[in-house]
Amino acid sequence: MTMAPDTLKWDFIGLDTRYRLADGRVTRRHYLDSAASTLARRGARQVADELLRHYANTHSELHFSARIVGHAYDWAHAQVLKFVQADPERHVAFFAGSGCTALLNRLARTLAARRPERDVVLVSLMEHHANDLPHRRHAGQVVHLPLTGVTPALGMIDLAALERLLEQYRGRVNYLAVSAASNVTGIVNPVHDIAALAHAFGAWVVVDASQSLAHLPLPLSDNGSPDRELDAVVFSGHKLYAPGSPGAAVTRRTLLEDTEPDEVGGGMVDDVRQSDYQVTARFPDREEAGTPNMVGAVQLGAALNLLQRADMTQVHAAEQQQLRRLLAGLSALPGARVYGDLDLQRTPRLGTVAFNLDGLEHGLVAAVLNDYFNVAVRNGCFCAHPYVRELLKPELWTLDVDLDAENAAALLEPWQGMVRASLGLYTRDDDIEALLTGVRELLARPDHYRALYRVDAGGHFRHRTFAAPAETLFDPEAALDRVLARLNASNDML
């Protein structure tokens, strides 16, 4: 059964969450932090909860529950392969960790061991730390790929520069590690063009698709050609409307065959003796040592299945309309600076926008948007420090700070970051308008809002008179007490 994106637009947990603000109003939260983690799709969560009625461990066919869970877990793998249009005869999907970090570390170690004579890895400048640090740690020499354009209007990966680097390190480049889309600016990279270039030089391509798969179709090959096929794609379920799910990877089987898996333990062997052990040839079992996160994997599989039914092409088109509205609204405000190339024809983007306001620290902007407008945005460097600092370079040089001073780092710190608004399938027009209203108000009365805040020892902006400690908004023990009270009341009625 297929359905339009609008049919599922409201099927999320937390859309009606309300908080009391600094001015006393109680309003609905405007959640614009989907690039960090998306809200949970209710339908996918319900599938996972229903599976719990049958819960048991996998790797058994001898009782009903184990058989049911094993089948559901296999189904989850199949949904991952189907979502990126991967051939199950040539590709394998497997789960690990709680995001893509564990998978990227594993791939870095595995690919380095497969071709130790190729000691160079090309990593783009815009990478999240998860797709940068594992290669620095495990893969030999890392060379960072430059981007098109000039700071602060940087664009996608520069294909001409990539080709020059592949030629310069001919025979030494093991693989490229690139994002399908930036978690800072939402800028989309031409990953299939990158794959074609890399393969011409015998290099593999590892794609971090965590920021793209919830927004844009990403087939393993855009035209079926092996030259344009991605060798490995990893992503995080918590960015695909399935918080609590594991990370997922799709790779060519030949990358993993004939090598011992990076992690060993139960479930990935056919036999263990005192003197040795025999690794199974079965995929994905050999890549999933130990008891897996079965419930989380099934929740992710259900979320992917629902996205397919909604038609990702339509999902992308609807988000592009909202993105244009957000970019136009911010760009029209004197004093607002949006980062990255703004020409959507030249440099495609997804629904993630990083910006700053003249004379206002990013931490202050995020605090005011939360406390007075109930707009949830993220601020800082978003685990992409080199990229953010490159985008900020012209501004940091203009600051009136003596770089040789003993406290220069502390003086620069409040300005070494941005504010990021990011969209999801559930984003409404009034969410974007709430953000723009807050930004306009901040630009109109910066001194008024600055006077309301102080900076604590951790560098966070705290309201001088308004406080909303987390435990007053949600206390796990108090929530458990309410559960027990309901349970006791039910027992009293028996």
N, C-alpha and C positions, 0 to 999 in steps of 0.2 A: 504494500500500500504506500503510494507516494502522497506527499502533502506539500503545500506552499510554506515558505519560511514563516509567514505570519501566523500560521496555525500553531507552530511550536514556540512562538516568540515569548509567550508568557509562562511556559512550562519550566520555570526555574524556581529553586528554593532561595528565598531571601529578597525577592523583588519588592516585598511590602514591608521590609524592615524599617522601623522608625526610631529616631533618636531625638532627644531634647537638645536644642542648640543654645549657644551662649546668650542669645537674646530672649530665651524662654519659649520660643516656638518649638513644636514637635512636628517634624516633617519626615517624609519618605527619603530614604537614602538614595542618592544618585551615584551608582557604582560605576566609576570610570577607571578601574584598576584591573581590567581583564588581562592585560599583558603579563601581570604578575601571577594571577590565578583567576580563572573564571568561576562564576557561580555554578552550582550543581544543577544539572538538568534533572527535573523531578522524575520524568519517565524512566531514565536510565537508573536512577537511584532505586526506584520501585522494583525494577527488574532484579537488581542486586539484593534487595531486601527479600524478595520472593525466593531467591536462591537459598537464602539462609534457612528457610524451612527444611531444606534438604541437605544442609551443610555436612560435609565429610571431607576427608582428604582425597586427593586424586591417586592415580596409579593403582587402581583396583577395579575389577569388574564383578566382584563376587557379592556385593550387596547393593541395593537399590540406590542409596544415597551417593556412594562413591561413583557409581556409574553415571548418575545424573550430573554430578559436579564435574566429572571428567569430560563429559560431553559438552557442558556449558563452557568449560575452559578451552576446549578445542575450538568451539564456536567463536570465542573471543579472538583467538589467533587468526581465524579465517576472516573476521571483520577487519582486522588491521591490514591484512594482505589485500583484501578487496578495496579498502579505502584508497590505497595508493596504486591500485591497478597492477599489483605484482603477480607474476605467474608462480603459483605454489609449487610447480615442478622445479623451478630455478631459484626461487627465493624462499627465505624462512623468516618468520616473525617470532620474536621472543620478548619476554618482559623482564625487567630488573629495576630495583631501586624504587624511588618515589618521584622520579623525573628523568631527564635525559642525562644527568651528570654521571651516574654509575655506568650507563651504556657507553658514553663517550670515553670514559676512562678505560673501559674494557676493550673497545675498538682500538684505542691508541696503543695499548699494550699488545694486542693481538696482531695488528697490522705491522707494528715495528718488528715483531718477532718473525713475521713471515718473510720480510725482505730487509734484513739488517744492512745489506749493502746500499740500500737507498735510505740515506740518513737525513733527508730534508723533507719537511712538511710545510706546505704553504697554507697560511691561516689568514683570513681577511681581517682588516683593521676593525670592522664593526662587530666582531664576535662577542657574545656573552662569555663570561669567564668559563662557563661549562664547556664551551667549544674552543677554548684557547689554552687554559692551564693544563688539561690532561695531555695535550700534545707537547707542551713544553716539558712536562715531567717525564713522559715516557718515549717520545718519538724522535729524539735527537735534536737537530737544529731546526728551529721554527723561523720562517721568514714571513713577515706580514705583508699581505697584498694591499696595495694602495687603492683608493676609490676615485671615481671621476669627480670633476668639479673642484671648487676651492672652498676652504673653510670660510664660513660655517655652512655653506650650501653644498656639502659633499653629497655625492650620489651613490650609485651602486658600485660593485667591484669593476675595476678598470680592466676590460678584456685585453686591450693592447698591452698593458703593463703585465698582465698575467702571462701572456704569450712570451714576452721578453724574459720573464723569470723562469719559465719552463725551459726556454732555450739556454739561459745562463746556467741552470742547474741540470741540464740534460743528463738523463741516466741516474740522477740522484734523488729526484722527487718521488717519494713513496706515495703520498696522497695529498689531496687538498681537503681542508675542513672549512666549510662555509655555511652561513645561515641562509635559509630560503628567504627570510625577511628579518630585518633588524628589530630587536626588542626596544630600541630607543626611538627610532624615527619611523619605523614601519616600512622603510624602503625595501623593495623586493629585488633580489638578485636573479639574474638569468641563469639559473642553475643548470639547465640543459645545455646551454651554450658553453658554460664552464666545463661541463662533463665532456663535451666533444673536444675541447681544447686539451683537457687533461689526458684523455685517452689517446690522443695523437702522440703524446709523449710517454705513454705507458704508465701514467699515474692514475690512481683511484680517486674517487670523490665521496667524501662523507658529508652529508647535509643534515644540519640541525633544523628541523622543520617545526620546532615548538611554537614559533610565533606565526606560522603561516597556515597550518592545517585547519584551524578553526575558522579561517577567513577566505581561503582560496584553494581551489582544486590543485593537487600536486601529484600528478601521475609519475610513476618511476621513469617513464620515458614519454616525451611529449609527442613523438611521432612513430614510436615503435622501433626506432633504429638503435641497435646496441651501442653505437658510438655516443648517443645522447641519453643513455640510461644512467641513472644514479646508482652507485655501487652500494651505498648504505644510507638509509634515512632513519633518523631517530627523532623522537618527540616525547613530550610530557603530557600525560593524561590530565593533570590538574589544570592545564591550559586548554583543554578540550571538553569542558563542562563535566568532568568526572573527578572531582577532588577525592583523594584517598586511593586513587588507582596508581598502578606502577608506571614507569616509563616503558616505552616500546621501541623496538628496532626492527627494521626490515633490511636484510642484507642478501647479497648473492650467496648462495650456498657454498660456492667455490672459495669464498673468502675465509670460511670457517672449517671446511673439510680438511682432513689430513693433519689437523693440529689439535693438540689437547686443549680443551676449553680453559678459559682464563680462571674460572672458578670451579672447584670440585666439591663433591659432597653427595648426599643422597639423591637418587632419582636420575643421575646422569651417567650411571654405570650399568653394565650388564652383569658384571661379576667382580667380587672383591675377595682376594686371598691374602694370607698373611704377608706374602712376598710381593704382591703386585695387585693391580686392578685393571679392568678392561672397560674403557670408555665406550658408551653406546654410540652407534652410528645414527640413532634416531634423532631427527630434529622435530620440535625444538627442545626435547628432553635434555640433550647434551649441553645446552646453553642455559639451563634453568635448574641449577643445583639447589637442593633444599625444598622446603614447602613453599610454594608460590603464593602470591597474593591473589587467590582465585576470585574472591568476591570483587575486589577492585578491578581485576582484569575484565570480568564480565560486565561490570558497570561501564568501563571504557568501551568495550565492544558494543554495548547498547547505545552509548552516546554517538559512536561513529556510525552505527546503523541508522540512527535517527537523522544525523546530518546528511547521510546519503539520500534518505527519503525526502528531505527538504530541498535537495538539489543545490549543491555547493556553488554552482554558477549563479543561481538566483541569490543565494546568501551573500556572495561577493558583490553582486551588483547593488543590492540594497545597502550594504555597508559603504560602498563607494559614494553613494549619495550623501550619507551622513558625514563621511570624511570630508567631502568637499564643503559642506556647510560649516564644519568645525574649522577647517583651514581658512576658509574665507572670513569667518567671524573673527578669528584671532589675528589674521594678517591685516584686517581693517582697523585694528586698534593701535593708535600711536603709543609706543612704549612696550608693545608685545613683540617678542622675537621668536619665530618658529625655526627650528633647526632642520637641516637637510635640504636638498634640492626640492623646491616647491612646484616644479613643472611636472605634473602628473603624466603628461604625454611622453616626456623624456625619461622620467624616473618614476615608475609605478610605486605606489605606497599601499599599505594596508591601514587599518584603523588605529594607528598608534601615532601620537603627536607629542613631541617634546618642545617645551617653550620656557621662556623666562620673561619677567617683567622688569623694566628698567628701574634700577635703584632698590629692588626688593629681593631679598634672599629667597631662594627656592623653598627653604624650610618654612619661612614666614608665609609665603603664598599658599603652600599646602595646608598649613594650620588654619589660616583664615577661611579657605574654601571649605574645610571640614566643619569648623566651629560655627560659622555663620550661614553657610549655604548647603550644608549636608552633602557636599560633593567629595567623594572619595577618589583622590588621585595619589600617585606616588611621586616622591622627589628623591634626588640624589644622583648617583651615577649608574644605577640599575644593573650592577654587576657587569659593567662594560666600561671600565675606567679609561682605557686608552682612547676609545672612540669618543667618549664624552669630552675628555680633555682636548682632543683634537678639534672638536666642534666649538669648544669654548675658547680656544687659544687666542683669537683676536681680543676678546673681552678681558681675559685675565691679564693680558699685557697692558691694558689701559688702566687697570686698577692702581690707585695711589698707594702702593705697598712697596716698601724697600725689601727687595728679594734677598738682600744680605742680612736683614735684621733677624735677631734671634727668634722672634715670634712671627716671622713671615708666613710660615705654614698655617698657623692658627688664624691669621688674618685672611688668608686666601680661602681657607676651608669652607666658610659659609657660601662662597660664590662658585665653588667647584661642583656644580650640579645643576639639575634642571627640574622642572615639573613635567610630569608625563600623564596625559589623559589617553586612555585606551578603551576601545569599543568592544562590545560583544553582541551576540545575536539578540540579546534582550535590551540593548540600548535604545532609548526612546528620544524623540526630538526634545522633550522637556529636560532630559538629562544634559544634553548639549547646551540648551539655553540656560540651565542653572549654572553651568560652568562659565559661560560667557558673561552672564549677569554678575557673577562673583568677580571675574577678572576686571570688568568695567568698574565695579565699585572699588576695588583695590587701587586701580589706576587713578580713580577720581579722588580718593581720600587715603593716600599711603601713610601720611603722618598719623592720622587718626588710628589706623589699625596697628601701626608699629608701637604706639604708646600702650596698647592693650596687652603686649606680650613681653616676656623676658626670655632670656636664653639660659637653660639650665647647664649643669656641669657636663652633660653629655652632648651639648650643642643643639638640643632640641628647643623649639619655640613653644613656650607654655603660656597659656592665658593667665593673666594676673588674678582674675577673680572667678573664672569659670573652670571647673574641673569635671571630668567624666571618667573616673578610674574604670579600667576594664572590668573589675570584679563587681562594680555596681550595675554594669550593663549585662554581663553574663558571668555567673559564678557556677562552675561545674558541680561543686558540692551542693549548692542550693538547688540546682536543677535535679540532681540525684535525689535530694530530699523530697522534691515534689513528685518524682516518679514513685518513690517508696510510699508516700502518703496516698497516692492513687491506688497503689497495689493493696495497701492495708484497707482502704475504703472498700475495694472490690471484695476482699476476703470477708469483711464484716457483713457484707450483703449476702454471702452464701449460706 
